[in-house]
């Protein structure tokens, strides 16, 4: 609807190593990610966790059986960080820059 590009965790089975193919394939299978957030820690069985308490139970932010946050965090902050930085610069920043320069050129010619 809003034409927001989605990072699809690209891989090439012929060029990438088996670990990269498996990791990206798994991350693709999780799209769209199921995420929850919390503002406070809760105590469960004597330990503090990041999660939410509901009448039917507890949802833990860092439990991969409850939420995709842990896998997404690893992808964003380690395994795919450089790729995302390059995409941000090459695509988003360059599009922004081109648009701004075009607007400035239009304003100067008026």
Secondary structure as the mmCIF struct_conf table of DSSP 4:
data_model
#
loop_
_struct_conf.conf_type_id
_struct_conf.id
_struct_conf.beg_label_comp_id
_struct_conf.beg_label_asym_id
_struct_conf.beg_label_seq_id
_struct_conf.end_label_comp_id
_struct_conf.end_label_asym_id
_struct_conf.end_label_seq_id
TURN_TY1_P TURN_TY1_P1 UNK A 13 UNK A 15
BEND BEND1 UNK A 16 UNK A 16
HELX_RH_AL_P HELX_RH_AL_P1 UNK A 18 UNK A 30
HELX_LH_PP_P HELX_LH_PP_P1 UNK A 31 UNK A 31
BEND BEND2 UNK A 32 UNK A 32
HELX_LH_PP_P HELX_LH_PP_P2 UNK A 33 UNK A 33
BEND BEND3 UNK A 39 UNK A 40
STRN STRN1 UNK A 41 UNK A 44
TURN_TY1_P TURN_TY1_P2 UNK A 45 UNK A 46
STRN STRN2 UNK A 47 UNK A 54
TURN_TY1_P TURN_TY1_P3 UNK A 55 UNK A 56
STRN STRN3 UNK A 57 UNK A 60
TURN_TY1_P TURN_TY1_P4 UNK A 61 UNK A 62
TURN_TY1_P TURN_TY1_P5 UNK A 64 UNK A 66
BEND BEND4 UNK A 68 UNK A 68
HELX_RH_AL_P HELX_RH_AL_P2 UNK A 69 UNK A 74
HELX_RH_PI_P HELX_RH_PI_P1 UNK A 75 UNK A 79
TURN_TY1_P TURN_TY1_P6 UNK A 80 UNK A 80
HELX_RH_AL_P HELX_RH_AL_P3 UNK A 81 UNK A 87
HELX_RH_PI_P HELX_RH_PI_P2 UNK A 88 UNK A 93
HELX_RH_AL_P HELX_RH_AL_P4 UNK A 94 UNK A 109
#
